[in-house]
Amino acid sequence: MPCLVHTGAMVIRSASLSAESQSVNAALQKIEADISNLEVLRIEFRRRKNDLDALTSVLPTETLSTIFEVVCELPEGSPYHHTCYPLVLASVCSRWQKIVYSTPSLWQGLQLRLYHPSRTSRMSLTLLRSYVQRLRALSLSLRVSCNPTARHKHLSRADIAPVDDLFEIILEECPEKLGSLVLNNVPRGWWALLPSVPSLSAKFPRLERLAFSWSEKYRDPPIEPFQKHMVPRLKSVSLCGERLPILLPWDQITILELKNMNVWQCIKLLSQCPLLEEYRCQGALLSTVQGQGFDVMREVKIYPHMKHVSWHFGLVGWDIVLMEHVQFPNLRTMSWLKHSYGSSFLDTAENFGGVSYPLIRQRFMSKPQSLTVFKGSLSLWSIEELFKTLPRTLQELYLTDGHGTATLDTFRLLILSDDEPNTNIFPNLCVLSTPFLCPPQPNDCNSATVALKMLQSRREGPSEKWKLYQRIRLIRLICPVPIMYTGWAVHLDELQQLIREGLEVEEEERRFEGATTSVATRVGINPQH
C-alpha cells in the first residue's frame, strides 16, 4: 500500500512538471517569435537608415550644418520638436557628432522642464553647462518651465539636485552668455533665487529679453534683480500674471507684452516706458477696487517710436484712459479687440467727462497718419465708423465678429472707381478680412452678399473699378452658422462659381464643432482674368 501511494505521488508530480514544461515551451516560442519580429524590424530600420545615410553622406559639411540649424529652430509643438536637438543629432554617427560639436549656432536654445518647485535633475545642470561651453561667442536663449502636476519618470536620489544649483549656474556661471531668459509658471520660491543685491560683477551684457509667467499670487514687495547697469541691452519684456512681482528698468524697454495683468497696472507700465516700439496687452483683469488706477496717467504722453499696439480689453472707461492720455503719431499696426471680464460701473457709460465715447475713439484713431494694418472688433466699432476714422494709408483691414450690421451702401464705398471724388477711401488696401455679420437671407445686405457683389463687379469689363481688385490679394470670409443652413450653402455655391471663373483659392478650411461650422475661405484675386 505505501508503494502505491508513493507511485501515485510521482505520477502527479510528473504530470505537474509536464504542464510546467509545456508552459515554458510556449513562453520560449513566444520569445522566439518576438525575437524574430524584432530582427525583421531591425533589418527594416537598418535599411531605412542606410537609405537616409546615402542621401546625407554626399552632402557637404556646410550644407549639413545649415540643415541642422533649421532643425534646431523647429518650434515647440511641431511633430519633430525635441528639447535637446543637438544631442539627438550628435548620436547618429561620428560625422554628425563632429559637425554638431563644431557648430556653435546649434547650441543657442535650451529648454529645461522641472517637475518640482525646489528640485531639478543633475542631467539638467550638465546640459546647461554643456550648452554654455559649446556656444563660444554666441548667446544662449534659455527657457525654464515648472510643471509639478505633469507626469514624469521617477528620479533616483542620486539624480536629484536642488533648484538653487540651477539658478546658481544661470546667474553666476553664465551671465555673460545669457541673451534671453524665459521662466514659465514661476513658483513663489523662485523669486528669492534671483539676484536681489546689485553687484557690478554680476552683469548680463548680452541679455536682450526677459519673460516671466506665474499663477501664484505674489504678495511680497516687488524685487529688483536686474538693474539698469546690469542689463544695458535689455529691450524686450513679457509678463503674464496678476500682480507684478518684479521691477525692471522700464525706461529702456522697447517691446512690452502683458497678459492676465490688472488693467491699471498695464496702463501704469505703459506710462513708464517712453521708448516703446511695441505694446501688447491681452486678457487684462479688472481692478478689485472701483476706480483704482484711473490717475496713473496725469498728462498726455507721446510715443514717437511706437509702431505696433495690441489692446485686447475693450472696456469703455479704460479705453478712454488710454485714448485721452497717449498719442502714437507713427503707429503702423493696431489690433483693438474686446476681451471683457465682467461688468464695470463704466461699462454702460455713454459719456465720459462730458465727451461721447465714439467721438473720443474717432479722435484717437485719426491721429496716427502712418497706420497700415488695423484689426478691430465689430463689438467696439461700426464699419461706418472705421471708414470715417482710419487713415488712407491703410493696407490691411481685419474685422472680427461682433453684433453690428453692415449695409451694402457702406461696403460699396470700397468698390467704386478709384478716380471718383470722395470714394477713394483706402487707395492702398490689399487685404480685407470680414465676418459674415448675420446668416444669409434673400436680398440680404450682409458682408457675404457685399463680398460677392464686389467680386462680381470685376466681370463688368475693363474699367476703373478693376483697380481695387488688382490691388487686393486676399479676401477672407468667416461665418459660424449651422452646417445645414441652406442660405449659407447658396452663398458658398456663388462664391465657388466666381472662383471657377477666375479667382484663385489659397486656402479653404472647415472646422466642425458640434452643430456649428466655421468656414474660412481665403480667395486670392488672379489679375489675369
C-alpha angles and dihedrals in degrees: 000000000000088000092056092050091050091048092050091052090052091051092051091048091049091052090049092050090048090054091047090048091053090049091050091048091051090050091049091050090051091049091048090050091049090048090050091050091047090050090054090050091048091052090049092048091048090050093050092045092049090051090051092044090051089057096046099037092072093051117103117248092248091055093049090049090053091049090051090053091054091048093050090053095059108129123244110271096035116126094253099037117138129175094224106035097159092058092048092050093045091055094062100077142328093265093053090045091054092049094047094048092048096048110080094185090069090065099054098101128053129171120195123190120204123194098191129048094228104028139063136171125266087231088065090055091049091049093051093050091046093052093048091049094052097045093080105179097352130097128250125233105205126190120185118186128186118203111162093175096057121103115249140162118275116260122214119236090255091056095053122095130177115260088236088074090057093052090045090059092045096048102032110024102038110021091120091054098047114108100160131016121192121180113186125197092359113205116226093252095058095071090067090056093062115092107277098175115063112238126187089212094055100068127152101209095172101038108124104156136042124182127179131176125181137170101188114088111250110216101171123091111280117266127226107214099153111050123184097261090051097053108033093161099044108130109146127061129176121186129181117180143077107258122034110245098176139053121212136180093274095176091072098044117113101174120046124177120182128183133177091358128137107276096230088053089053091055092043091055089048089056091052095053108070095166097056118145097171127030121179123179119178135168095004116185125231119251114261089220116064110247094004114154100014089122096055089107114047097169139027113274124203119210105196094175097050111121105157130036129177114186108177101171113078110189113147097232097048092042089057093047087055096043096045097048107037136058127195104188095171099039114149105175130028131177114190113178135156121248104163121186100192140310127312134189087253097049095089097035112126094189133034118196090347094302123106118245095233091052092051090047093051091046090052096048094045092064102069102076096178097059112138104164128041129176115185141169118238086217086073103028137041118218090239089055092051093049090052095045112035116088124250091248090077114128103167128035121186119183122190129202120293142150097260129102132230123215126214091239090058095052092042087071086074097053101048120106115288092228096055115105119254093007100082092095102152107013092175099044112137104156126048122178118179137163124231097257095205138000111287116261132177110284090003122158101211124132093270091059091043093050090052089049090052092050095044092053088066089073096061093095133260110333142128088273089076092068093080093052093047086058100041110083097173137034114180124192124190127183131163106207137144108285094235095051105132098204091057091052090053091054091048090052091052091048092049089050090056089048091054090051096059113307117118118223113220098180140352118189129181123191121186119210111171109294094345129086127197110202118189115188118184111196122192117201114235106213092200092073 
